[in-house]
Every structure is written in C-alpha cells, then in structure tokens.
Amino acid sequence: MHFIPEELDTYVVKHSQKEPELLQQLTRETYQKILQPRMLSGPYQGRVLSMLSKLVNPKNILEIGTYTGYSALCLAEGMQNNGALHTIDINEELEDFQRKYFNLSPYGNKIHQHIGDATKIIDSINLTFDLVFIDADKPNYSNYFELIINKMNPGGIILSDNVLWSGKVIQKIKKDDITTKALLDYNKLLVEDERVETVLLPIRDGLTISRVTSI
C-alpha cells in the first residue's frame, strides 16, 4: 500500500539504492512459482532493511517469518563477519527454495533456517540478538515481542512489519477482524512499554523501529 501519491512514490524508489541482481532473481522466481508473492518485502523496503542492518551492524539477527528469504538476505547485508542470522517459518514447503537463494549469496553458511511454530522455537535458540525482524502471523506479534524482549542486547533493534495493515488500524474494526485488533494492541504495546522506544514509519504497509532501552 502506498501512503503517498504514486508519482512521488516512484520518485522515492528511483532515488534509492538499487535492488541487487540476486534479489531480482528471487523476486522473479517467487512470482512464477510461489503463492501470495505480494508477501515479499520488495525492492524499496528491502533496501530500507539493508540500510538499517548496516547501521546496526548486528552480530546476531532473528527473523520471524522467512517466506522465500528476501528479507533475510537484505538483513544479512549488514551482519558482522562472525555473525549469524536465524530465520523461522512455519511453511516447510519453502525451505528448499529459501536455501537455494541463501546458498547463492555470500551469507549462506551464516543463515540458519528453523521450520515450525516460532512461539516454540524462539526459546530454543540460545543466543541474544542485536536485530530482530517480525513479519509473521499478526495475531502473535505481541507474543513474539514478549518472547524476544529478554533475548535482546541493550540497544538492540526490533523491526515490525505491516503495522498499518493497509490503513485498517484507523478504520472501524469488524467484529471478526482479529488481525487488525491484534495489531492495534501491538502498536499500543510498543509505544507504552518502557523497555523500548519506538517510532512508526509509514513505509509501505507500516514499519516500526523499536530500540531496546532496558530489559
């Protein structure tokens, strides 16, 4: 979703860092072979993720929601040489697709895939994190936050995607719309929780940056 006029959005994209060739290939194959290709972060948001990762220069990254691996590769661009990226997805059918592109990148041996329920997997990863990207099932966003907050290093960054949910967060909620309700609760949690300081950016479908100030 675009929150600025399309012509201006095109200008913004044109004057931002270009998408690497490997990610262009990943995008093409995702659209050819995988259901719901709109779930990709896409070239502009991908460059935002890459830039944020490079600014943080994380040693350990956690991603909740891998899909076809696009955002993981973007986040890996800023990772330290001795770092690791752990990415979790519930869809085992995408594991080989992800690995193909991870291995084509310079980061293949640093990216570790986990298949299953993230609420059960997170605690089993015996690391603390400098950067976390949440982009999975929205009703669990608050649960993911509570699971990761004590595994964050001081000053660590939590990125949360789709927090504007196509603008539904400011519309009247339908009774059966549990996703929008969950995101409203999550956005309220982030802005009120004293363990983080948060800014919500109207980038694509909404991207929140939360910096861990205390544990």
CORRA-V932979 format. One record per pair of residues at least 24 apart in sequence whose ideal C-beta (glycine too) atoms are under 7 Angstrom apart, sorted by the first residue. I is the first residue (numbers start at 1). J is the second residue. Records with the same first field share a line. If there is no record, write none. Layout:
# CORRA-V932979
I: J / J
This chain:
# CORRA-V932979
1: 166 / 167 / 204 / 205
3: 202
13: 44
16: 44 / 47
17: 47
19: 43 / 46 / 47
22: 101 / 104 / 105
23: 70 / 73
26: 68 / 69 / 70 / 101
27: 70
30: 68
34: 68
39: 67
40: 67 / 68 / 70
41: 70 / 71 / 74
42: 204
45: 203 / 204
46: 70 / 71 / 74
48: 203 / 207
49: 74 / 75 / 133
50: 74 / 77 / 78
52: 157 / 159
53: 77 / 78 / 79 / 131
54: 78
56: 130 / 131 / 157
58: 83 / 130 / 131
59: 83 / 130
60: 84 / 127 / 128 / 129 / 130
61: 85 / 129 / 131
62: 86 / 129 / 132 / 148
63: 87 / 88 / 133
64: 88 / 118 / 134 / 135 / 136 / 144
65: 89 / 135 / 136
66: 94 / 98 / 113
67: 94
68: 94 / 97 / 98
69: 98 / 101 / 102
71: 133 / 135
72: 111
73: 101 / 105 / 107
75: 131 / 133
76: 107 / 110 / 111
79: 107 / 110
83: 110
84: 110 / 112
85: 110 / 111 / 112
86: 112 / 114 / 125
87: 111 / 113 / 114
88: 114 / 118 / 121
89: 115
90: 116 / 117
118: 144
119: 143 / 147
122: 147 / 148
123: 147
128: 152 / 153
129: 153 / 156
130: 156
131: 156 / 157
132: 158 / 159
133: 159
134: 158 / 159 / 160 / 161
135: 161 / 162
138: 162 / 179 / 182 / 183
139: 178 / 179 / 182
141: 182 / 183 / 186
142: 182 / 185 / 186 / 189
145: 189
149: 195 / 215
150: 215
152: 212 / 215
154: 212
155: 211 / 212
156: 212
157: 209 / 211
158: 196 / 210
159: 207 / 208 / 209
160: 208
161: 205 / 207
162: 205 / 206
163: 187 / 200 / 206 / 207 / 208
164: 202 / 205 / 206
165: 205
166: 205
